[in-house]
Amino acid sequence: MKEETKVVLEQSLLEKIRSLPPEKLAEVEDFVDFLRHREVDRRLSRAATKLSEESFRRIWDNPDDADYDQL
C-alpha cells in the first residue's frame, strides 16, 4: 500500500472512531486486538511450517513412497 493511501485511510479510520459513542470504543479496541493477535498467530504458523519443511521432505521424499507421488 502506498504511503499516501495509508495516511488517508488512517485519517478516515480515526475520524470514524472519534465519531463513535464512548461505549463502542471498547469494542473497536477488542477488534483491533483480535486482528493483531490473528496476524501474530499466522506468522507463527508460517514460521513453524517453514521450519518443518526439511523434516517432512526427508520423510516424504523416498523411493518407497514414489508411487503415491503419481496420484
Backbone torsions as a table, in degrees:
resi	resn	phi	psi	omega
1	MET	NA	134.6	178.8
2	LYS	-65.8	148.7	-178.9
3	GLU	-60.0	-40.1	180.0
4	GLU	-62.9	-43.5	179.4
5	THR	-63.6	-40.2	179.3
6	LYS	-62.6	-44.2	-179.6
7	VAL	-63.0	-43.4	179.4
8	VAL	-63.4	-44.2	179.0
9	LEU	-63.1	-43.4	178.0
10	GLU	-60.5	-44.0	179.8
11	GLN	-63.2	-41.6	178.6
12	SER	-62.7	-43.6	178.4
13	LEU	-63.9	-43.2	179.4
14	LEU	-61.4	-41.2	178.2
15	GLU	-63.3	-42.4	179.2
16	LYS	-64.9	-42.3	178.6
17	ILE	-63.0	-43.5	-179.8
18	ARG	-63.5	-25.7	-179.2
19	SER	-83.2	-8.9	-179.5
20	LEU	-75.8	151.5	173.0
21	PRO	-69.1	151.7	-176.0
22	PRO	-53.0	-35.9	-177.6
23	GLU	-69.1	-17.3	178.1
24	LYS	-86.9	-16.1	-178.0
25	LEU	-62.9	-36.1	177.5
26	ALA	-63.3	-37.3	177.6
27	GLU	-65.5	-41.6	178.3
28	VAL	-62.6	-44.5	179.6
29	GLU	-62.3	-43.3	178.2
30	ASP	-59.9	-42.9	-179.3
31	PHE	-65.9	-42.5	177.8
32	VAL	-62.1	-43.1	176.6
33	ASP	-60.3	-42.7	177.5
34	PHE	-58.3	-47.3	-179.8
35	LEU	-61.6	-41.4	179.5
36	ARG	-65.2	-44.1	179.8
37	HIS	-66.0	-38.4	178.8
38	ARG	-62.5	-40.0	178.6
39	GLU	-66.0	-40.4	177.1
40	VAL	-62.1	-44.0	178.7
41	ASP	-60.4	-41.7	178.9
42	ARG	-64.1	-41.4	178.8
43	ARG	-64.0	-41.1	178.2
44	LEU	-64.2	-41.3	178.4
45	SER	-62.9	-43.7	178.6
46	ARG	-64.1	-40.1	179.6
47	ALA	-65.6	-42.4	179.0
48	ALA	-64.4	-40.3	178.0
49	THR	-62.5	-45.5	179.8
50	LYS	-61.1	-42.0	-179.7
51	LEU	-66.5	-30.4	-176.6
52	SER	-88.7	-9.6	-176.6
53	GLU	-56.0	-46.9	-177.6
54	GLU	-63.4	-41.9	179.2
55	SER	-62.5	-45.4	179.6
56	PHE	-68.0	-34.9	178.4
57	ARG	-59.5	-42.5	179.3
58	ARG	-64.8	-35.1	-179.2
59	ILE	-75.8	-44.2	-171.9
60	TRP	-85.4	-30.9	-178.4
61	ASP	-90.2	85.4	178.7
62	ASN	-147.4	156.7	-176.7
63	PRO	-59.4	-33.8	-178.4
64	ASP	-64.4	-29.1	-178.5
65	ASP	-99.4	4.8	-176.5
66	ALA	-59.2	-34.8	179.1
67	ASP	-61.4	-35.3	-179.7
68	TYR	-71.2	-24.7	179.2
69	ASP	-65.7	-22.3	-178.3
70	GLN	-82.8	-10.7	-177.0
71	LEU	-75.7	NA	NA
